Amino acid sequence: MERAVMAKRIDPETVLSAYRCGFFPMAESHTGPISWFSPDPRAIIPLESFRIPRSLRRDLNSGRYTVTINRRFGDVIRECALGRPDDETWISHEIVRVYSVLHQMGFAHSVETWAGGRLVGGLYGVAIGGAFFGESMFSRMSNMSKIALVHLVGRLREKGYMLLDTQILNDHMRQFGAMEIPRARYLRLLEGAISLPLRFADVA
């Protein structure tokens, strides 16, 4: 995995430029330095072959939840950070700060899942053109982050997005059809996707 120099502070424009070049930031701890990464291979979920696991379909059809967009971005990113031990998190206080600014600028977005009036799951990421860069998700009830992902993919398909970047492959994403592709191919897809004049959502 290609790794760039570490920094204590980052700014929104640098983050956007990095995404456009195939890099993303990760911190070493809640207060630690931030590095830039560009994996090879790179993990994506092809939108045309997205799979919904059989175990999730019952919850999707249960009607026991609601889904919103950009209603509680700050709560979602903080939940994603708090859901990880201090020595394992890559969502530092600085990343929370910068992505909150990106949200105000209309680039960072959240998908929230609610049950009984409570925020019980969600995800956040960055949208540039026709590319969505998924960053993290959390659940306080079974399958609630997965339901947010299903709704995210539905929205991306509806709006004509070309790329859903999940960065690094893991078993959790693999069940939805995530796959690895060479970085060179990823960069070609990225170039075409970010050129599209698409808008994911307005800021709530």
C-alpha positions in Angstrom: 0.0 0.0 0.0 1.4 3.4 -1.0 1.7 5.7 2.0 2.4 9.4 2.0 3.8 11.7 4.7 2.2 12.1 8.1 0.7 15.3 9.4 -1.0 16.5 12.6 -3.4 18.8 10.8 -5.1 18.6 7.4 -7.4 20.9 5.6 -10.6 20.3 3.5 -9.1 21.3 0.1 -6.1 18.9 0.6 -8.5 16.1 1.5 -10.6 16.7 -1.7 -7.4 16.9 -3.8 -6.2 13.6 -2.3 -9.4 11.8 -3.1 -9.2 13.0 -6.7 -5.7 11.5 -6.9 -6.7 8.1 -5.3 -5.5 8.8 -1.7 -7.4 8.9 1.6 -6.4 9.9 5.1 -6.1 7.6 8.2 -4.9 8.5 11.7 -2.9 6.4 14.0 -5.1 7.2 17.0 -7.7 9.7 18.2 -5.0 12.3 18.7 -2.2 10.8 16.5 -0.7 11.8 13.2 -2.5 11.3 9.9 -1.1 9.5 6.9 -2.3 9.3 3.3 -2.9 5.9 1.7 -3.5 4.6 -1.8 -3.9 0.8 -1.7 -3.0 -1.5 -4.6 -5.2 -3.4 -5.1 -8.1 -1.1 -4.2 -11.5 -2.3 -3.0 -14.7 -1.2 -4.7 -18.4 -2.4 -4.7 -19.5 -2.5 -8.4 -22.9 -0.9 -8.2 -24.3 -3.0 -11.0 -23.6 -6.3 -9.1 -24.3 -5.2 -5.5 -25.6 -8.1 -3.5 -28.0 -8.1 -0.5 -27.3 -11.0 1.8 -30.2 -13.3 2.5 -29.9 -12.7 6.2 -30.5 -9.0 5.7 -33.7 -9.3 3.6 -36.0 -9.9 6.6 -34.8 -6.7 8.3 -35.2 -4.7 5.1 -38.8 -5.8 4.8 -39.6 -5.5 8.5 -40.7 -1.8 8.5 -39.2 -1.3 11.9 -36.7 1.4 10.9 -36.5 4.6 8.9 -33.6 6.0 6.9 -32.5 9.6 6.5 -29.8 11.5 4.6 -27.6 14.1 6.2 -29.8 14.6 9.2 -27.1 13.8 11.9 -23.7 13.8 10.2 -21.9 14.9 13.3 -23.5 12.1 15.4 -22.7 9.5 12.7 -19.0 10.3 12.4 -18.6 10.5 16.2 -20.3 7.1 16.6 -18.0 5.6 14.0 -15.0 7.0 15.9 -16.2 6.0 19.3 -17.0 2.4 18.2 -13.3 1.6 18.0 -10.7 1.3 20.8 -8.3 4.2 21.1 -5.4 2.1 19.9 -7.2 0.9 16.7 -9.2 3.9 15.5 -8.2 5.8 12.4 -10.9 8.5 12.9 -9.1 11.0 14.9 -10.4 14.3 16.4 -8.8 16.1 13.5 -10.5 13.9 10.9 -13.8 14.5 12.6 -13.2 18.2 12.5 -12.2 18.3 8.8 -14.9 16.0 7.6 -17.5 18.1 9.5 -16.3 21.1 7.4 -16.5 19.0 4.3 -20.1 18.2 5.2 -20.9 21.9 5.5 -19.3 22.4 2.1 -21.6 19.7 0.6 -19.0 17.0 0.0 -19.3 14.7 3.1 -22.6 12.9 3.6 -24.2 10.6 6.1 -26.9 8.0 5.9 -28.8 7.4 9.2 -30.9 4.5 10.3 -33.5 5.1 13.0 -35.7 2.8 15.2 -38.0 4.0 17.9 -36.9 7.5 17.4 -33.2 6.6 18.2 -30.2 6.7 15.8 -29.2 3.1 15.7 -26.9 2.9 12.7 -25.4 4.7 9.8 -22.4 5.5 7.6 -20.6 8.4 6.1 -18.4 9.2 3.1 -17.4 11.7 0.6 -19.0 12.4 -2.8 -17.1 14.0 -5.7 -18.8 14.0 -9.1 -20.0 10.4 -9.7 -17.8 8.8 -7.1 -18.7 8.0 -3.5 -15.9 7.2 -1.1 -17.2 5.2 1.8 -15.4 5.9 5.0 -17.0 4.1 8.0 -20.2 2.8 9.5 -21.6 1.9 12.9 -24.5 -0.1 14.4 -26.3 0.0 17.7 -28.8 -2.7 16.6 -28.2 -5.7 14.4 -27.9 -5.0 10.7 -28.6 -1.3 10.9 -25.3 -0.2 9.3 -26.0 -2.7 6.5 -29.4 -1.2 5.9 -27.8 2.2 5.6 -25.5 0.7 3.0 -28.4 -0.8 1.0 -30.0 2.6 0.9 -26.8 4.3 -0.1 -26.4 2.0 -3.0 -30.0 2.6 -4.1 -29.4 6.3 -4.1 -26.1 6.0 -6.0 -27.8 3.9 -8.7 -30.7 6.2 -8.9 -28.5 9.3 -9.5 -26.2 7.6 -12.0 -23.0 7.2 -9.9 -20.1 5.2 -11.4 -17.9 4.4 -8.4 -18.4 3.2 -4.8 -15.0 3.1 -3.3 -14.6 1.0 -0.1 -10.8 1.4 0.0 -9.7 -1.9 1.7 -11.4 -5.3 1.3 -12.8 -7.0 4.3 -15.3 -9.9 4.9 -18.0 -7.4 5.9 -17.9 -5.7 2.5 -17.2 -8.9 0.6 -20.7 -10.2 1.4 -22.1 -7.3 -0.6 -20.0 -8.0 -3.7 -17.0 -5.9 -2.9 -13.9 -6.8 -4.9 -10.3 -5.7 -5.4 -9.0 -4.2 -8.6 -5.5 -3.0 -9.6 -4.8 0.6 -8.6 -4.2 1.6 -12.2 -7.7 0.4 -13.2 -9.2 2.2 -10.1 -7.5 5.4 -11.1 -9.1 5.2 -14.6 -12.5 4.6 -13.1 -12.0 7.4 -10.7 -11.0 9.9 -13.4 -14.2 9.1 -15.3 -16.4 9.2 -12.2 -15.3 12.5 -10.7 -15.9 14.2 -14.1 -19.7 13.7 -13.9 -21.8 16.7 -12.8 -23.7 14.8 -10.1 -24.9 15.9 -6.6 -25.5 13.3 -3.9 -27.7 15.4 -1.6 -28.2 18.8 -0.1 -26.8 19.4 3.4 -29.7 19.1 6.0 
